[in-house]
Amino acid sequence: MLRICTKNILERHPVIISLHNGIFFKQCGVISTCLKNTAKTHCAIYQLPRLNKFLQSHQPIRSFLTAVSATGFNDYELGLKHFQLEVPEYFNFVQVLDEWANKEKTGERRTKNPALWWIDDHGDEIKWTFQDVQVKAKKVANILDKVCQVRKGEVVMLILPRVPEWWLFNVACLRTGTVLCPGTTLLRAKDIKRRLLDSKATCIISDESVAPFVDQVTDECPDLKSKLFVSQSNEPRNGWLDFRSLYEEASEEHECVMSKSSDPTLIYFTSGTTGLPKMVEHTQASYGLAHVITGKYWLDLTSIDIHWNLSDTGWAKSAYSSFYAPWIQGSCIFVHDTPKFDAIKMLQILDEYPVSTLCGAPTVFRMLVQEDLSQYNLDSLRHVVSAGEPLNPEIIEEWRKRVGHVIREGYGQTETVILCGSFRCLPLKPGSMGKAAPGYDLCIVDDDGNDLGTGQEGCVGVRVKPNRPVGLFTDYINDPERTASVFKGDFYLTGDRALKDEDGYFWFVARDDDVITSAGIGPFEVESALIEHPAVAESAAVSSPDELRGEVVKAFVVLASNYKVENYEALKEELKKYVQDTTAPYKYPRKAAGLGAQGIALSAAGGAVQRGQENQEKKKEKYKEEQEQKPKQEEKKEDKKKKKKSMDLLGGALVAVTAVTVGPYLLGFTGAGIAAGSIAAKLMSAVAVYNGGGVAAGSTVAVLQSVGAAGLSAQGIGLSTTGGAAVARGANILLQKFRGGGKEEKKGVKVGDVEKEEIKVEIDEVEIEFVESLPKTVSAKIRRVELRNKEWAKYSQNND
C-alpha cells in the first residue's frame, strides 16, 4: 500500500532525492527502502532543493519526509553507535580542500556550484571553485612566508569583514602552519592592543575600518613585525604592506607545511563576563577534523548544497559554518557582504539565489517573521538551523506555519564543535537544544563533575574520560588555572546551565555567569515572560546590587512605540505583576528600568528578545482576553488544588488536556547560602503533560530551587499552549509552582509540606531609567554584561 501511494506521489511530482555517496537511505529501514526503489523506478530527475514544494502539496507525509537526512543520519541511536573519527598523526585541513579540488577535476563532485559564492550590496559577485581557492591561497601563503616572514607556529591576527580575502587568509595560514587569530571588526584600539599583547601576534591583517585603531597601539606591541593592508578602495596606507600589489606579484607555487593533527591552528578570544577575554586554542584535528560532526550531522550538508551562514567573521561560529563544516562536506559557501543586517534584503536574496541550507542567530528569525514571507519564493531552502542562544518556540512555530519546515536548534561553544542539536532524525521538541551530537557524551553535572542524571538543573558537562573527544579545545593559553577550573572529575564543564529530560533532550537555562545568584535563575526566562506583555518591544534582565539580598533582578524594558503609557509607575508595577503571574514568584523583576521606544540596538549576530509593531496589536488583544478570563481561570485553579493537589498551570490561556502521574524524581534544590545541588530529595508529584495544536509536549520535570529562606518553587519543561503557538523552553518561559509535603524549619532547607511564600517587594525598590538607545552588541550575553557592569559601577560609585 505504501509503495503504491509513494509511486503515485512521485509520478505526479518528480522530486529529486539525493543519494549522497550511496548512503541517503542506508538507515531508514523498510519504509525508506520502499521509497528508494520507487524513486529509482519512477523519477527521471531528482532535485533536492525543490523538496519543500512537494512537502507542501502532501501534508499527511510531511513529518516523514522532512526528517530524511541528506547525509544518511536517519537513525540517531545507530548513528551514535557507529560513529568513529580516526585521528591520524599528521593532518592538515588543506588536504580536505585539495581532495575536493581533485574531485572537481575528475567530475566526482557532481555539481556546478562553486566552493565560494560571494555577493555584496553593490551588485558585485565572485564565484570560486575549489581549484580557484587552491591556487589563490598559494599566492597568499607566499606573501605570508616571503614578505611578512611569518614562521610556523607564529600567530597571525585577521580582522576583516566578509570579503573573499578572509577565506584565502584562512587557507593560507593552514598552508604555512601559522596560527590564525580572527577578530571582529567591532574591535577598537584598546581591544586590539590587549589581543596583540596576549597572543604575541607577529602579523596583523586588516582594512580601512580597523587599520587606524591598529596604528594607535603598534608602538606598544613589540612582537608585531608586519601589518598587511587589504584595501577595499585600492589605496595603500603608510606603514602597511599593500596586499593587492603583493598578490599580483606572488607566485602560484607553494608547498604546504607538514602538520601534525595536534599542531595549534586557531586562537579565539572569547568574550568573558568577568575578567579579560580568554584565549581558546584549537588544533588541526579539533576543528579541521571534528567539524565533520557539525557539517554532516547538524547542518546536513552535501556537495550539492549551497550553505549560507550569517555569522560575523570574528566569531567561532564563522569557523563552524562559514569555513570548516561546509568545506569538509564539499558544499558551496554563500556569502553576502553587508555592513548592516536587513531582513527585506535577506529575503530578496533567498528568493533570487538557490540557497539550500541556512544558519542564523535567533535574532535573524525573529526579524524575518515580522515580514510578509508569502511575497518571497523560499522553495530552495530545505534545512534551517539556529544557534548562539535560545530561540523562542513561538518563532519556530511561526516559521513552520509560514515557510513549511522547522528551525532546528544547535548548541556548541568556541571551545568545541557542535555539542547538541535537534537533528533531522529526531522528533522535534521546540525549545529544546536536542540531543548530544555523535562523538560526545553529554551529562548534567554539579560543580564538582558529578552526574546529576535527568530532571535536575546543573552544568552541561562533556565527558573527557576515559576517551577525550576530538572536537575539544586544547587549553586556555597562558592560563593553566582557568583551564584546570573547567575540568572536574571526568568532565569538561561548559559553564552553561541546563536540564536533561527522560528522553535525553537538553533544555537550556542560562550561562553560569548569567545566573542571578540571589535567585539562581537565568535572564532568558524573565525576558521571555516580559516580551509577552503588549507594552514590551524588547527586554534585558540582569542582576543589580541590593543592600539586603546582595543582588536582585533588574529588567531593562524597551516600550513598544505604539503603546500609550499614562502612568509609568503603574505600568512598572503591572509588568512586575505580569512576570510574577507568568513565572515562579522569585523570578519577577524587583527593579524595572524603561529604555524608551528606540530599542536596544543589536547586530544581526545578536539576540535581542524583540517583536515588531505588527504583533503589538495582537499582543494587546491577547492580553485583554487573558485579563477577562483570569477570574474564571482562578476558579479552575482553586478547584484543581482541592481535587487533585496538582501543580498550578501558568501563562495566559493554558488549558491542561492530560495529566499523568510521574515519579519519583530526584530533585536537587538549594537553601539560603547553600550551593546548588548540595541537597537532594526524592518526591512524588503529579506532572501535567499535554498537547496543543498538534505539537507534542515533552515530559514535564520539576526542579526545586529555594528562594533564600522564603520557600521552594519549581521549574518545569515541556508545556505547550493550546493552538500550538508556543512550547515552553525548559525551565525558561513557563515556570510552574510545585506542591510537596512537610514543613519548613528555621534552619536549613525545608523538606515536606511546602508553604508557598512569595517575596514581597516594596515600591520604593523600583528604579526607572529612560535612555534613547544602548551601544550595539553582538549577543544578548554581552548586552547583559554591559548593563550589569553599569549597574554595579554605579552602585560602587554611590557607596564609596
N, C-alpha and C positions, 0 to 999 in steps of 0.2 A: 504493500500500500504506500509506504514511504517512498519507494523507488518510483512508483508511478506519479505520485504527487510532485516529487522533485524533478522528474523528467519533464512534466508538463510546464512547470515553472521555468525551467531553464530553456525550454524550447521557445517560450514567449519572450524571455529576457536573457539573451546571450551574454551573460556576465563572465568576466574573466576571473578565474581563481588561480592565483599564482602557485606553482609547485616549486617553491624556492628550495633548491638543492634536493628536490625529491622528497622533502620531509614535511610538506604542508599538512598532510592528513595522517602523518605517521602515528599519532597517539589519540586519534579521535574515535577509535572503536568501530562498531558495526555501522552506525549511522553515517560517520564520515566516509567510510569505505564505500557505502552506497552512493553518497554524493559524489565522491571522486570518480567512480565508474560512470555515473550518469553524466558528469561534466565532460569526461573524456569522449563519451559517445555522442552527446547532443550539443556541445558548444563548439562552434567553429573558432571563435576568438574568446580569449579570457582576458579580462581587463580589470584588475583590482580597484583602481581609483573610482570606478563608477558603481561600486558595490552598494553604496548608500541609496541610489535611485531604486535599485532592486528591492532593498530592505523597506523603503517607504511604500512600495506597492504591495508588499506582502507582510502586513503587520503580525500575523499569527506566528511567523517563524523568526521574527526579529531577534528574540532572545538567543536563538541557536546560532544564527549566522554572525551576529555582532561579536560573539565570544570566540570566533575562529581566529587563531593567531596565524599571521602570515609566515612566521618563522617556525611553526610547529609546536609551540609551547601551549598545548591544549589540555594537558593533564598536569595539574600543579604537583601532586604528590609524586608522580612518575618523573616529572622534570627535576624535582629536588633530589630524588633518589639517584638519578643517573648523571647529575651534574658533576663535571670534573673540569678543572682548569689547571693544566700542567704548566709549570714554570721552568723553562729551560735556563741553563746557566747564563747563556748570552742571548740578549734580545734587545732590539731597538724598534720602536714603532714605525720607523721608516721602512722596515721590512714589509709591514702590512700595506703601506701605500705603494711600494714597489710591486707587490703582488697584484694589487688592483690595476696598476698601470699595465702590467703584463697581460692581465685578463682583457683589458681594453684592446690591446694589440691583436690578441688571438681571437677576439669575439666572444670569449666566455662570459664577459659582463654584458649580458644581452639587453642593453638599453642604450638609448641615445642621450640620456640625461647626463649632464656634466657632473664633475665632482664638486664644483663650487659654482653657484649661480647667484650673482651679486647684482643688486639694483640700488639706485638711490632716488632721492626726491626730484632730481633734475632730468630724469629720463635716461641716465647712463646705465649701461648694462654690460656685465662681463660674464663670460662662461669659460671655465677652465676644466679640462679633462684631468684625470689623474696623471696622465703623461705631461700635461702642461704644468701641473703643480710640481711634479718631479724635476723638470728642467729649471723652472723659475726658482725653486727652493735651493737648487745647487748654486745658482748665481748669488743668492742672498747669503748662503753659507760661506762662500768665498769672501764676501765683504766682511763678515764677522771674523773669519780666520785671518785674512791677509791685511785688511785695512784697520779694523778695530783691534786686531791682535788679541782676541778673546780666546782663552785656553780652556780645555776640557775641565769641567768641574767648577768654573767660574760662573758668577751669576750675571745674567742679562735682564735688566728691568724693561718691560714692554708696556707702554701706556699709549694705546691708540684706540680710536673708536672703531666701528665696524667697517673698516676699509679692507680691501683684498690683501694688502700687505701684512695685516695681522696674521693671516693664515700662513703666509710664506715665512714669516719670522718664527712661528711655532715649529714648522718643519725644519727650518734652518738650524734652530737650536738643538733639535734632536740629532741632526746630522753631525753637528760639531761637538756634541756631548756637553754643551753648556747648559746651565740650569736656568730655566726661564722663570721669571717672577712677574706675572701680569699685574697690572693695576688699573683701576678705573680712572677715567678722565675727570672725575669729580675731585680727585686729589688736589691739594694745594701745597704750597711751599713747605709748611711745617710737616705735613704728612709724608711728602716725598723725601724730605731730609731724614726723617725717622726710618723710613724703609731702606733708603740707600745706606745708612749707617749700620742698621741691624743686619741687612743681608750681605753687606760688603760687596755690593754690585760694582763691577768694573766697567760696565757699559749700560747706557740708557738710550732707549729709542722712543721718540715721541713726535708730536706735530705742533702746529701753531697754538693750539689751545692749552698746551701744558708746558711747552718749552720755556716761557717766561718765568714760571714758578721754579723750574729746574735751575735756571740761571741764578736765581736768588740764593740758592744753597750750595752751588757747585764747589765754592771755595772751602766749605765746611765738610766736604766728603772726600777724604784723602784716597780712598780706594777707587774712585771713579776715574777711569782713564780715557774714555771716549764717549761722545754724545752723537747719536745718529738722528738726523732730522728728516722726517718723512713729510715733505711739504705737500699740501693739497693745492697750492697755487703755483708750484714750481719756482718759488722764490727761495733762495738759500738764506741761511741765518748765520750771523757771525758767531764763531766759537763752536760751530756744529759741523759735522760731516754731512754733505748733501747726499742723501740716499739715491735720488733719482739719477744723478750723473754717474755715481759709482755703479749703479745697477746696469746702466748701458754698457759700461766697460768690462763688467765682470765676466769671467769665464763660465761656460756651462758644464765644465768638467769638475767634479768634486767627489772625493772618496769619503763615504760615511765612516765615522769612527766605530770601532768595535766596542759595544756597550754590554755590560752585564745587566741582567734583569734587576739587580739590586742597586744599580747606579742611580743617584738622585737626578731627577729631570725637571721637577717643578717645585716652586715655593709659592704658597698663597698666604697672604696676611688675612687672618680672619678678624672680623670686627668684634672686639670684646666689649662686654657690658661693664666690666670692671677691669682696671688696669689697661696696659697698652695692648694693641693687637698682637696676636701670637703668630709665629711663622710655622706653617704646616708643610712638611716635606713629603713629596711623593717620588716614587721610583718609576723606572721604565715599566715595571710589571704592575705596580699598584694602580696606575691609571691606564697605561698602554695596553695591558692585557685584560685587566679586570673590568674595564668598561664594556666588555662584551656582555656583561650582565645587564648593564644599562641599555645598550643598543638592541640586543636580541630579545631580552625578556620583558623589559618595560616599554621601551619605545617601539618594539615590534617592527624593526626596520629590516628591509631587504634592499638589494641592489637596485630595484626599480622604484624605490621610494624617493620622494623629494621632501626633505625634512626642514621645517622652519622653527628655530628656537629664538625667542625674543630676549634672551639674557644679555646684559652688558658684558663686554669683553673682559672686564676686570675681575669678574667673579668666577668661582669654580664651576657654576652651572654652565658657563660658556664652554669650559673644557669638557664637561659632561656631554652636552647636547649640540654643541656647535663645532666640535672637533673630533674627539676620540670615538664616542659611541656611533655616530653616523658613518665615519670612515672605516671603522672596524667592519661594519656591515656592507661597505661598498655603496652607501647611499649618497645621494646628492644633498649637499648642504645649501639651503636657500638663505640669503641674507638681504635684508632691507636696511640700508644705511640711512638713518634719520636721527636728527638730534632730539626729537620730541615724539612721544607716542601719540598717535591719532587713531581712534577707533574706526572712524569712517574710512580713512586711508587704508588701514589694515584690511578691512572688509573688501574694499575695492581690489586690493592685491590678491586676496584669496579668491575673488571672483575671476580675476584675469589670469592668474598663474596656477598651474596644476599641482599645488602643494597637497601632499597626501597625508603627512603627519605633522602635528603642531604641538609645540610645548611653550607654555606661558605661565607667568605668575598669576595667582588668583585675581589680582587687580585687573589684569587684562580681560579676563572673562566677566568680571563684574561690570566693566565698562562696555564690553561688547553686547551684553544682553540688554543694555539700555537702548540699543539701536534697533531699527526695523530690519531684522535679519532676513525677512522674506524678500527683500529687494536685491539680495545677492545670491549668486549661484555658488554654493559651498559643496557641490557634489563630489569634488575631487578629494575632499577630506575623508579619511577612513578611520583615523585614530588620533585622539586628542588627549593630552596629558597636562597636568598642572603640578607644580612643586614650588617650594620656597617657604610656604606656611599654609595653614589650613584654608580650604575653600568651603565656603558656606554651602551646605547641602541644597539649599533652595536655588542657588545658582546652577548647580549640577542638574537639578530637575528642570529648571527653566531652559537650559541649553538643550537638554534631551527633547523637550517638547517642541522646540522651535527648529532645531537642527537635525534631530533624528538619531543621534548617538550620544553616549555619555562622555563626561570628562573623567578620566581615571587619574587618581592622585598617586604621587610617589613621594618617598621620603629618603633623603640622603644628607650627607654633610660634606663640607670641604675635606674632612679627614677620611672620607670613604667614597665609594661609588654608591649606586642606588642600594639602599638597605631594605626597603619595604615598598610594596606597591599594590595597587589594585590591578593586577594583571588580567589580561583578556580572558584567561581560562577560569577566573574566579567569579562567583556571583557577587555582584556589586552591593556593598553596604555604604550608601552615600554618607560621607562624613568620616569614614574610616580611612586610615592610611593603607589598608590592605594587609597582606601577609608578608612574611620575611622573604627576601629575594633568594634565589638559588645561590649557594655559596656562603650563606650566612645563617647562623643560629642566633636568633634574637630572643631575649627574655626581658621581663620586667624585674629589675633588681633593686635592692636597697643601696644605701650609700657605701656599704662595705662589700658589695658584689654578691649578695645572697639572693638567689632566685626567689621571687615572691609568688610566682605562679599566676593563675588567672584571677581577675576580679579585684586586684589591688593596684592602686596608683603607685608608681615608682619611676625609676630612671630606665630608659631604654638601654639595655646592655648588649654588646656584641661579644659572643663567646670567642675567646682567643686561645684557650687551652682545651684539649691538647693540640689542636690544629689552628694556627693563626690564619685568618682569611687573607687571600691575596690582595683584595681591594681595601687595604687599610694603610693609613699613613705610617711613616717611619717614626717620627717624633716631632715635638715642638723644638725647633732648632735653638740651641743655647739656653734651653730652659728645662733641665732634667727634672726639676721639682714639679713643674706643671705637668710634664709628661707622666711622671710617676703618679700624680694625683688622679689621672683618668683611667688608670689600670688598677682595678681592685679585684682580688681573687682571680677567677677565671674569665673576667670580663673587661672590655673596654667600655667605659661609661660615656655615653654620648652627651649627657647634660640636658637631654630632653625628657620631660616627664610625660608618661602615657599610661594607658591601661591595655591589657590584653584580654579579650573575651574568650568564651569557651570554644569558639570556632577558630581561634588562632588569629583573629583580626586585631590590629593595633589601633588605638584611639588616642590621638594627640591631646595633651592637656596644656603644656606650656614648657618653655625653657626653664631650667632650674634657676637661671639668673633673672628670669622674668617674673618668677613667683613672688607674690606679695606675702612676705613671711608672716605677717601678723595673722593671716587667714590661711596661708598655704595654698593659694589659688593662683591661676594664671589670668592674664588680662583678656584673653580671647573670649572667655565666657561672659565677662562683663560687657565687653564691646558688642558681642553678638546679641545680648539682651537689649542694650540701648538702641541698636540700629533698627529694632522692630517698632520703635515709637515714631509716630509720624513727624515729630518735630526734629528728628535727628537725621542729618545727612552723613556725618562721619563721627567717629568716636575713637578715643585712645585712652586706655586705662593704665595708670602707673601707681607706684607707691608714693606716698607723701609723708613727711615726718610728722609725728604726733607725740606730744608730751607724755600722754598716758600709755599708749599702746606701742610706742616706738615707730610704727608706720601704719598707715591706713590706706584704703583705696581712694584714689582721686581720679575722676573721669573728666577728660577734656572733651567737650562736645561742640561740634560744628552744627549750627542750626540750619535747617533747610531754608533756602532763600525765599520760598513762597509760604513759609509758616509764620503767621502773625502771632507775636507774643505781646500780651497785655501786661503780664506781671511775671518778671523774670524769677523772682523769689518763689512764686507759686509753681512755675514750670520746673524749677530746680527740685523742689520737693516732689513734684509729680514724677519726674524722671527717676528719682531715688526710689519712690514707691513702686514704679513700674519694674525696675530691675529687681527690687525686693520680692515682688509678686512672681516674677518670672524665674528667678534663680533661688538658690538656698539663701536664708536670711543673712548670713555673714558675708555674702558676696556683693551686696549692693553698695554703691559708692557713698562714702561718708563725706566726700568733698566733691563738688562739681564746678568745673570751670568752663564757661562758654567761650567759644572762639569765633563767633560771628558766622556769617554765611559765606565767607571767602573760601574756607576749607583748609584742610591740611594738605599741603602740596606734596605729591609723591611722584616719582618717576614710574615708568611702566614696569620696572622690576620690583616695585614696592608692593605693599599690601594693605592699603587703607581699607577700612570697613566702610563702604560708602554705597549710596544709591543715587540715581538720577531723579530729576524733578518729576519725571513721568510716573514714578512709583509712589511719589509722596501722597497723591490724592487717594490711591488705593490703600495706602497705609492708614490715612485718616479715616476712610470708611471702615476699614477692618477694626481699627482702634475703637471707633464709635460703637460698632457692633459688639465688640468684646465688653465694653463698659456696660452696655444694655443687658448683656447676657450674664454679667457677673452675679447678680442675686440668685438666679436660677442655678448657676454653677456652684455657688457656695452651699446651697441647699443639697445639691447632689453630693458634694464633698462630705458634708456633715453626715449624710445618710450612709455613705460608704464607710466612714470612720466607725459608725456604730455597728454596722452589719458585718463588715469584713476585716476591720482593723488593718486595712491595706494602706499603701502609700497615697499621698495626695498627688494628683496629676496636674502639673502646672503648665502655663504657657498658652494663654489665649483660649481658643476653641477646641482644645484637645478632648477627644472622646475615646474612652477605653473600649475596645472591641472584645478583647480576650484577656483573661487573667490566668496565669498559671502559677503553681507553687514551685519555687526553685530553691534549692538549698541542700545542705548547708554550704555557705561560702566562708572562706577565710578572709575576714575583713580587717585591714590594718587601719588604725586610727591613732591620732595624736592628742595629747593633752597639753595644758599650759606648760610651756617650757620643755616639752618632751619631743625629741626628734621624731620625724615622720617614720612610721613603720616600726617603731620600737615596741609597740604593744599590739597584739592581735587577739581577736576573739572570734569564735565560731557562733554564728547567729543563723536562725531560720527566718525566712522572710517570704511574703507573697510578693512576687515581682510581676509587673504588668508588661506584657508583650503583645503588641497589636500591629495591625497593618493599616495603611492609609493610602487610598488612591492607587492601589496596585503595587505600592512599594513595600517590600517586606522589611519589617523591622527586626533587628538582631536581638539576641538575648540581652536582657537588662541585668546589669550587675551593679550593686551598690557598694560604694567605697566610703567608709565613715571617716570624717575628719572633725576634730574638735575645734571649737572657736574659743580659744583661751579656756576659761572656766565656765563658759556660758552654755555648754551643752554640745550635742553632736548633731551634725547634719549629714546628708548623704548625697553622693553624686551617682547619676545613672546614665547608661548609654543605651542607644538603640531605639529611641522613640521616634515616631513619625506623626505629623499632623494629618488629620483626615483631609483627603483631597490630594495627598502626596506632595504638598508644596515644599515640605522640608523634612529632613530626618535629622534628629539631633546628633551632633558630633559628640563623641564620647566625653561625658563629663564637662562639656563646654557650653552648649546652648541651652538645654533644658535640664535643670537640676532638681531632683525630687527630694522631698522631705521623707525621712525614714522613721519608722516606729520600731522600737525594740523592747526589751524587758529589763527591769532593775531600776535602781535609783542612784543618784549621784551622791558621793561622799564629799566631804570638804576637801580632802587631799587626793591628789592623783586624778585618775580618769574614771568616770563612772561607767559601769557595765550593768546593763539590765534595763528596767523601765526608764526610758529617756524622756525627761520633761523638756519639750522644746521651749527654749527661752531665747527670743530674738534680742539682739543687741540694740538698745535704744540709742539714737543719735540726736544730740541737741542741734537746733537750727543754727546756733552761733558757730558750729564747727565748719559750716559750709563756706567755701571761698569761691568767688566767681571772678574770672579774668577774661576780658574781651580783647582779642587781638585780630588783626586783619588776616594774617596767614602765618605759617610756620616755615622754616627752611626746608628745602627739598631733602628727602632722604630716600635711600634705595630699598628700604624694607620697613615693615611695621616695627620690627625689633629695634632698629636704630632710632626710629622716631620715638619709641618709648624711652630709650636710653637718654636721648636729649631732653625730653620732658622731665624725666625723673631726676636727671642731674641738675636741671634748673631749679627744681623744687628743693632739692637738698642743699644746693648752693645758697638759695635764698634763705633757707632755714638757718644755715650756719652763719650767714652774714647777720641775720637778725638776733642771733644768740651769742655773738662774740662777746 
